[in-house]
Amino acid sequence: MDPFATLGMPREYALDSEELERKYRDLQRALHPDRHVNATPAERRIALSKAVEVNEAYRVLRDDVRRADGLLRLLGYTGKGDIADPELLMEVMELREALSEAKQGKDLPQVQKLASKVQSLATTTRRELAATFGELPADAAPIALAKPAELLSRLKYYKRFLDEVNVIEDEALTWTKAG
Amino acid sequence: MALLQISDPGARPTPIGIDLGTTNSLVAYVPLVGGPATVRDCDNEALVPSVVTYKDDGSVIVGRAAKALAIEHPRDTISSIKRMMGRGADDPETHRLAPYRFATREGAVVKIAVAGDRVVTPVEVSAEILRELYQLAEDALGPVGGAVITVPAYFDDAQRQATRDAGRLAGLEVLRLLNEPTAAALAYGLDSKQKGTFAVYDLGGGTFDVTILQLDDGVFQVRSTGGDSQLGGDDMDRALAEQLLAQLKDEAIQSDPGTVRAIMDGARAIKHALTDRDAVDLELELPKGGALHARVTRAEFDALVRPLCERTGLACRRALRDAGMSPTDLDGVILVGGSTRVPCVRAYVEELFGKVPLDSIDPDQVVAMGAAIQADQLAGNSQNEQVLLLDVLPLSLGIEAMGGVVEKILPRNTPIPAGAAQVFTTYADNQTGFELHVVQGERETAEACRSLARFTLRGIPPMPAGLARLEVRFEVDADGLLHVSAHEQTTGIKQMIEVKPSYGLSDDEVERMLLDAYDHAETDVTVRSLREQRVDAERIAVATRNALDQDAALIDEAERLDIEAKLAGVIDAARGDNHHLIASRIEELDHVSRNFAGRRMDRSIKQALAGQRLSDVERDTAHAEGTDRHTSPRKDE
């Protein structure tokens, strides 16, 4: 499945998100089961499966990591798993250690400081990813995909880190009461 | 040509919206002129207490009359049954301050022994409430069409299934299960033509939901939802009742069912009175003699309720985060549910979101009104502009993988209808079966999530470990209900899964209850099937006719004649009494119209992608149809 084609969007990483939302809504207006309650069974079935397909494509395109992943596959990238750049691993390990220390010390300001640091790293990575994808020719050789794939791995690490921060922030709501 | 008897639209059965609440339920509809209205009983009351009393003579009483019997018949009067929907008999939450005779403390289904030697399940108790509302609507409106029943957005699959089963058991045609906050937003959105991003804060009798949604140009798109399906006004009553009970000291009295009931009622009365007073004195006569004197101040009550508010706050923060928003991104906060009348809850919401919440529609009635609007639209009656609700899956769905870890297949907040597949493989040589365990929830281990179903895929030919490829596909429909299928890719062995629900009733059990509900089961079921098939045939005939009229250009002569012939077959069968024949003729028509349906859908997609609105298209086709209708030859009956 090509999620870009399903939603009628250009195959780009840097998508116009308003355009995406508009296309998504227009398609669901045409396909959502609620619009076909009085249709024939065949039409209901087809509309439902298309509505599911549009939702699947939308889920891929509106999330930057899934979108980059999908784009790489469509461009012919076949690599598996994340690219473990030793420098990145070291950086992430240090950040995680700092986070775990802050959590143990119930130091919320420190958690938030780390979060905003990673947040800005993620923003930079997104920008680089957009630039790299933007410069790729349509018939890019597989070797040219290594760079965006590496950036994507980086972004995934940052996002996982930020997910962990969210969990800690939820827990932190109970810290104040305990302490 | 005479199609089937197509009744006059003015006399069409009225579709209804039902808010099946923990404490109170109500039913609403959309009249021919004007906005949605609630159905009122002979005392002009819209709220029907969700209370059911089973009497010795086998009769069943629902609503205010049942509530009045609660203290006298505490064990045979069931209230707050919604909290037990789709839960197991061993769930500790089921037993808290519930004075009933539980028939079992184990197993998948709660069973309560009541007067008249009966054992009832939560689905049956809920069906009694639904039946009462159905009757109320029929008395007021005449024949009732389908129903939209609301559920808390945070209800899991087992709880949704149980609600749908209760609807079926009550004899309702359930058009849709609709999430309560989405229903409320619909009522508000249509009322005020609002545009923007809203949070719906819905604290009911037993459930809490928060939903972040965007309203734009008739589309209500849910961005995220969160909540707690075991948190509501009941918990405020219980917290206060537990405190009051502790004052009694005598353990025998503390556990007396009548006393517990009386004190729960007392606690609720105090809560209501504290809405506009700073302190309340309670004098409560106890059923076992003696009395309870208590004075509760607003400040004391607020302190009891505060931890409950904070639990809602956690869910609100998560929902905002999942939507990628902060409180400042919101254009408004909508209050829903009777428990939002409690002053400290309002104050908390205002503090949390930094906004004065909207409450212009009665928080007890707004959900039923939204459900009525949706029912009206789904029945195709609506004079209003068509709106579209795009909802999400509230809790992640996954499969238990090796080591008890959950492999998420559909994450929470996925837009529905949704589908996704995941491939699993064998871990042992010559393994011929797969044991699959479907779970729902956010935790990492299957044990900590809610178990939905277990099933086994058998008949895989022996091969080395890791070679078999088992694709498990999840489909969640627009009701938020899950369907699972699986097939082994190397051999093509496919199974629609025979799901053994971990909680709740199996389809067979519901079918049996339906049969039991009729006196002359066999004939009644045949009559019912025939009626349903005829209604189906009528709908399909009209839909096929419309499609042929609208899209003559998409079909060649041979194909059209083929469809016309099968259509005539359906109409013919529907005049007879053989429901099997009707079903098979419908199937034949379906078979020959597939390609045509596919072309119609492809055309809609192209138009949608080109930014053409359905309303524009309809106007265009209606125009084209005008010339077409008279020239196209029609097979006469």
Interface residues (C-beta under 8 A of the other chain):
Chain A: G8 R22 K23 R25 D26 L27 Q28 R29 A30 L31 H32 P33 D34 R35 V37 N38 A39 T40 P41 A42 E43 R45 I46 A47 L48 S49 K50 A51 V52 E53 N55 E56 Y58 R59 N166 D170 L173
Chain B: L175 R176 D216 D217 V219 Q221 E310 G313 L314 R317 R318 R321 Q377 L378 A379 G380 Q386 L388 L389 L390 T414 P415 I416 P417 A418 G419 A420 E475 D477 A478 R539 I540 V542 A543 T544 A547 I586 L589 D590 S593 R594 F596 A597 G598 R600 M601 S604 I605 Q607 A608 L609 G611 R613 L614
